[in-house]
Each structure stands twice: as C-alpha cells, then as structure tokens.
Amino acid sequence: MKKRELRKDLKKYRLCYVMIAPYMLLFIFFVLVPILISFVFSFTDFNMVEFPPRFNGMNNYIRIFLEDDDFLIAIRNTLTLAVIIGPVSYFACLIMAWFINELGPALRAFLTFCFYAPTISGSLFVMWAFLFSGDQYGMLNSALMTLGISDEPQQWLTNTQTMLPIVIIVQIWMSFGSSFLSFIAGLQGIPRSLYEAGSIDGVRNRWQELFYLTLPSMGPQLLFGAVMQIAAAFSIGSTITSLMGYPTTDNAALTMLTYINDYGSMRYEMGYACALCFILFAMITIVHVVVERIIKKYASA
Amino acid sequence: MLLPFVYAILQSLKPLEEIFAYPPRFFVTNPSFDNYQMLSTLTDSLWVPFSRSVLNTVFVTVVGTILTIVLSSMAAFPFAKYNFPGSKFMFQLITRALLFVGPVTQLPRYLLMAKCGMINTYFALLGPAIAAPMGLFLLKNFMGQISTSMMEAAELDGAGMFGIWWRIVLPNVKPAILTLVILCFQSLWNLTGTSVIFDEKLKLLPTILEQVSTSGIAYSGAAAAASVILMIPPILVFIIVQSRVLETMAFAGIKE
C-alpha cells in the first residue's frame, strides 16, 4: 500500500526531480563524494605517498583527543574567536543593513559599497600588517609614540597578548559579505503594507518596528546569514597566516583551520587532517542546529 | 572601510624606491604610472598573447555566473515549494555540505576530476563553482517567501512548473538573484585555477598577472598595479548590480 503511494507521489512530482537533477548531479560529484571520501580517509593513515592507504580505525581520532596538546590550543582559540566574531559580525551586518535601508538611494548605494569593500578587495588586508607593524614606523606604534603613550614599539603581531584581539578586529572589519548583502536584499522584499498595518496596531517607534515587524518577516534571510556567519567564524585561518605567519608565537593564534592546513599541506598526514576536519564539522553542525532553532522560534521561516 | 582601495591605488602609483622606502609611508610623494607601463611591457612579452588570459577569465566568469544562477534557481524552486519524496533529506544534505569547511576535500575532488579527464579543462573550474551549495541555499530561502496563492493562480491559467518558475518565481526573488550575481562574479573572477589548469593557453588572468609580477622583487610595483586592475571589474559589477537591488521596491502581495 505504502509502496504504491510512493510510486504515485514520484509520478506526481516527476517534474520536481527533473528540475533538481542537473544541480544535484553536480553537487553529488563535486561536493558530496569528495566529502565522503575525506570521511573514509579520516580512518586511515593516508599520507599522499603510499597507495592504497591503510585503515587504522579510530586511531586518528584517539590520537587527537588523548595525545595532541596543540589540538586543545586550536580548539580553544577557534571557539574563542567564533564566540566573539560570530554574534558580533552577525548583528553588525543586520543593524548596518537595516540602518542603510532607511537612507536615501544615493547614500544607501554608497554606504553599501563602503561596507562591502573589504570583501571585494580580498587579500588587501596586508594593509593591516602595515598598521600593526612591530617596528617604530608601524602606523599604530608611531602614533602611540608621538602621543607619548608608549616609549617603545609594541610587537603587535607577535605578542601573544595582542594577536587574538587583532584577528578579531580584522575579521569583523571584513565580515560584511554575503550575509550582509542577503539582509539588504531581504529588506527590499518587505511590503510597505506591513508597516502601515503595524502602525494601526500600535507600533510606535523604529525599534518596535524592527523587532515586531521587520525581523520576524525576514526569517529566511536571518537563517541564511546565520549559516554563512557560523561557517566563517569557525574557519578563520588565512587572515592569521597572512598577518602573523605560521606557526604563530607559542601557537597563540593557532586555529583549527591553520592546524588542518599544517597537517594536510605541510606534514602530508592527510588522514589526520581529515579527522580534524570532521571534528570541526561536528562543532559547526551543533552550533548551527541550536542557532537555527532559536531563529525559527522567533521568525517564520 | 575604503582604506584598502586607497592603499592599493597609492601603492600602485609609487615608484620602486618609494615602495621599499624605509620607514614605509602611506602616501606617495612622486606619483607615476611607471608600474602600469611596466606591467604592460611584461604582459607583452608572454608567448601566449595576454588577451587570451583576459578572454579565458571573462568566459569562465560569465558562463559560470549564468549557469550557477540557472541551475541553482531551478533546483531551489522545488525544494522551496513542493514536498516531494526525498526533498527534506536532500536539502538537509545540501545545508550540511554548506557547513563543511575544510581544505581536505580538494584532494579527493582532484583525484575524481583527474579520473574523469577533467584536468586542464574548464569543467574542473566551473563544476565545483556551480555545485557550491551557497547559491541554492540563498535562493531557496528567498523563494520560501513567495505566496502559494500566486502560484496556484498561475497554475489555473495553465502554466506548468517551468512556466511558474520563469514567470512567477524568478521575478519575485530578483533581489536575491542579483545578490547572487555579485557573489558569483566576484569569486569566479578571482579564480586562479592553478591546481587544475596547467596549459599555458588556458590559464586565467589572475594567474598570468601573478606569474609576471612575482617573478622578481623589481616587479613589486607591477604587482601592485596588477592588483588594482584586477579589482576594477568586480567593483563595477557590484556598483551596477547592487543599485538595481536597491531599486526593487517592495510591493504588496508578494508574500503571504
């Protein structure tokens, strides 16, 4: 009986399958299968030289959790960065998108461009290296010394105290990317009639409008932004490597991503790198499930 | 926020002795276009004409952007609006894949593509770009907001699924489509493809510019000029497309 119903459904929705087929085929080949292969690798000692790799069961995972002290540093730094950068950048994108949307067309376009600029310029954050340069000619150092606040140049990029704060500043500065644009696009789709109805229902000020009308009707955009910001906040790595190099002083800025790159492309311990990747994936997934629940409770998505 | 652009432009106008001046300075004292001239001399000396790499990158960017939009929006529509068997499971897979960050999939993907003879073809660049789950996820979320009554009305008028997708769904998610154009264009334009494209004739613009300008410390000025030139198209696309996003004023009746 159930089988027959399924067959009927398959027939009824056959066009759906036709429409998703081209994308799904590409997705399976280029995304899904490579992830599954990495998952298999994570149970082997694959070193990119010896073929075929040998299975070693849970050895990689056991080594990570029981013997690897650097892993603990990487996890701690990754979580610290994600907990601060994730929420701050998410709400910064949201508030800025909302604020920009209230302005006149020309100013709105200009400000959108300004905020998105760090994302377009991509690798240009080397500029920050110039700002935080450790000698007395670095912009920050020379400013502090001219003002008499400090007597000697500070090693901003190699001092274990200042490294993570600098990563946080730079990362938030470049966080107005895809989720920022999706918030702006989402705000364009909210019908004016909603606000008119709201003012009749007693919505008095702009903040009430934001919390009772605007955000609840932006559920889909809020979910999209959350996914993008969570993934970004947990995968900070290239910023650190290009500003501070690898390895960083005392591993003070070691993150999961730089650690994975270390094993994957320097030590060629691919099996171990894959295992690290899946631990990171598990962390991201847990956070995502929780955040998704919260957003769905608040907004209709 | 515009500081990186200012910095890049100033850097590209600096003569060599100012780039390496110690102490380094932010501003340029003797601006000149020497770096741009040097870049053009360098690109003229390539044995594959420079224009070829420009064409390659334009081709990859335009074809990649169009295919991403068409295939992602075509797939996003059933996921957003129909409850067909397997839809929940497949969409979950796509969302989870979006959360999978990690450089470790590059190697298995390379091995797969090598097995299928895709190395040194643009399939190896376009395939992964189109299959990236971000676009589908963005469009599916926006499409979920389109009112079902509007679709039903179109159905009564005799529109099929493709008709509804083309005439009802796509116009109603225009801000999302335009946003995706910006994101796709930018990432495709900056593709280097160094891990899958080895044929000199097929190499992309960013790779060629990097090749010529990083071949010696004396070319640092040319490298700065190259980075400015590479940034111009994405900026233009962003300004043109984003202004159209902001133009689409909301009108009543799109949403439930």
Boltz contact constraints between the chains, C-beta under 6 A:
constraints:
  - contact:
      token1: [A, 9]
      token2: [B, 85]
      max_distance: 6.0
  - contact:
      token1: [A, 13]
      token2: [B, 84]
      max_distance: 6.0
  - contact:
      token1: [A, 15]
      token2: [B, 161]
      max_distance: 6.0
  - contact:
      token1: [A, 16]
      token2: [B, 78]
      max_distance: 6.0
  - contact:
      token1: [A, 16]
      token2: [B, 82]
      max_distance: 6.0
  - contact:
      token1: [A, 16]
      token2: [B, 84]
      max_distance: 6.0
  - contact:
      token1: [A, 19]
      token2: [B, 74]
      max_distance: 6.0
  - contact:
      token1: [A, 19]
      token2: [B, 78]
      max_distance: 6.0
  - contact:
      token1: [A, 20]
      token2: [B, 75]
      max_distance: 6.0
  - contact:
      token1: [A, 20]
      token2: [B, 78]
      max_distance: 6.0
  - contact:
      token1: [A, 22]
      token2: [B, 71]
      max_distance: 6.0
  - contact:
      token1: [A, 23]
      token2: [B, 71]
      max_distance: 6.0
  - contact:
      token1: [A, 23]
      token2: [B, 75]
      max_distance: 6.0
  - contact:
      token1: [A, 26]
      token2: [B, 127]
      max_distance: 6.0
  - contact:
      token1: [A, 26]
      token2: [B, 130]
      max_distance: 6.0
  - contact:
      token1: [A, 26]
      token2: [B, 131]
      max_distance: 6.0
  - contact:
      token1: [A, 27]
      token2: [B, 131]
      max_distance: 6.0
  - contact:
      token1: [A, 30]
      token2: [B, 127]
      max_distance: 6.0
  - contact:
      token1: [A, 30]
      token2: [B, 128]
      max_distance: 6.0
  - contact:
      token1: [A, 30]
      token2: [B, 131]
      max_distance: 6.0
  - contact:
      token1: [A, 31]
      token2: [B, 97]
      max_distance: 6.0
  - contact:
      token1: [A, 31]
      token2: [B, 131]
      max_distance: 6.0
  - contact:
      token1: [A, 34]
      token2: [B, 105]
      max_distance: 6.0
  - contact:
      token1: [A, 34]
      token2: [B, 108]
      max_distance: 6.0
  - contact:
      token1: [A, 34]
      token2: [B, 109]
      max_distance: 6.0
  - contact:
      token1: [A, 35]
      token2: [B, 100]
      max_distance: 6.0
  - contact:
      token1: [A, 35]
      token2: [B, 105]
      max_distance: 6.0
  - contact:
      token1: [A, 37]
      token2: [B, 108]
      max_distance: 6.0
  - contact:
      token1: [A, 38]
      token2: [B, 104]
      max_distance: 6.0
  - contact:
      token1: [A, 38]
      token2: [B, 105]
      max_distance: 6.0
  - contact:
      token1: [A, 38]
      token2: [B, 108]
      max_distance: 6.0
  - contact:
      token1: [A, 108]
      token2: [B, 246]
      max_distance: 6.0
  - contact:
      token1: [A, 109]
      token2: [B, 243]
      max_distance: 6.0
  - contact:
      token1: [A, 109]
      token2: [B, 246]
      max_distance: 6.0
  - contact:
      token1: [A, 112]
      token2: [B, 242]
      max_distance: 6.0
  - contact:
      token1: [A, 114]
      token2: [B, 1]
      max_distance: 6.0
  - contact:
      token1: [A, 114]
      token2: [B, 2]
      max_distance: 6.0
  - contact:
      token1: [A, 115]
      token2: [B, 1]
      max_distance: 6.0
  - contact:
      token1: [A, 117]
      token2: [B, 1]
      max_distance: 6.0
  - contact:
      token1: [A, 117]
      token2: [B, 2]
      max_distance: 6.0
  - contact:
      token1: [A, 120]
      token2: [B, 234]
      max_distance: 6.0
  - contact:
      token1: [A, 120]
      token2: [B, 235]
      max_distance: 6.0
  - contact:
      token1: [A, 121]
      token2: [B, 4]
      max_distance: 6.0
  - contact:
      token1: [A, 124]
      token2: [B, 4]
      max_distance: 6.0
  - contact:
      token1: [A, 124]
      token2: [B, 8]
      max_distance: 6.0
  - contact:
      token1: [A, 127]
      token2: [B, 4]
      max_distance: 6.0
  - contact:
      token1: [A, 127]
      token2: [B, 7]
      max_distance: 6.0
  - contact:
      token1: [A, 137]
      token2: [B, 23]
      max_distance: 6.0
  - contact:
      token1: [A, 178]
      token2: [B, 183]
      max_distance: 6.0
  - contact:
      token1: [A, 181]
      token2: [B, 179]
      max_distance: 6.0
  - contact:
      token1: [A, 185]
      token2: [B, 175]
      max_distance: 6.0
  - contact:
      token1: [A, 185]
      token2: [B, 176]
      max_distance: 6.0
  - contact:
      token1: [A, 185]
      token2: [B, 179]
      max_distance: 6.0
  - contact:
      token1: [A, 185]
      token2: [B, 245]
      max_distance: 6.0
  - contact:
      token1: [A, 188]
      token2: [B, 175]
      max_distance: 6.0
  - contact:
      token1: [A, 188]
      token2: [B, 248]
      max_distance: 6.0
  - contact:
      token1: [A, 188]
      token2: [B, 250]
      max_distance: 6.0
  - contact:
      token1: [A, 189]
      token2: [B, 250]
      max_distance: 6.0
  - contact:
      token1: [A, 190]
      token2: [B, 250]
      max_distance: 6.0
  - contact:
      token1: [A, 191]
      token2: [B, 250]
      max_distance: 6.0
  - contact:
      token1: [A, 191]
      token2: [B, 252]
      max_distance: 6.0
  - contact:
      token1: [A, 193]
      token2: [B, 252]
      max_distance: 6.0
  - contact:
      token1: [A, 220]
      token2: [B, 141]
      max_distance: 6.0
  - contact:
      token1: [A, 220]
      token2: [B, 144]
      max_distance: 6.0
  - contact:
      token1: [A, 220]
      token2: [B, 145]
      max_distance: 6.0
  - contact:
      token1: [A, 224]
      token2: [B, 138]
      max_distance: 6.0
  - contact:
      token1: [A, 224]
      token2: [B, 141]
      max_distance: 6.0
  - contact:
      token1: [A, 227]
      token2: [B, 98]
      max_distance: 6.0
  - contact:
      token1: [A, 231]
      token2: [B, 99]
      max_distance: 6.0
  - contact:
      token1: [A, 231]
      token2: [B, 101]
      max_distance: 6.0
  - contact:
      token1: [A, 235]
      token2: [B, 101]
      max_distance: 6.0
  - contact:
      token1: [A, 264]
      token2: [B, 103]
      max_distance: 6.0
  - contact:
      token1: [A, 264]
      token2: [B, 104]
      max_distance: 6.0
  - contact:
      token1: [A, 273]
      token2: [B, 104]
      max_distance: 6.0
  - contact:
      token1: [A, 274]
      token2: [B, 104]
      max_distance: 6.0
  - contact:
      token1: [A, 277]
      token2: [B, 102]
      max_distance: 6.0
  - contact:
      token1: [A, 277]
      token2: [B, 104]
      max_distance: 6.0
  - contact:
      token1: [A, 281]
      token2: [B, 100]
      max_distance: 6.0
  - contact:
      token1: [A, 284]
      token2: [B, 99]
      max_distance: 6.0
  - contact:
      token1: [A, 285]
      token2: [B, 99]
      max_distance: 6.0
  - contact:
      token1: [A, 288]
      token2: [B, 99]
      max_distance: 6.0
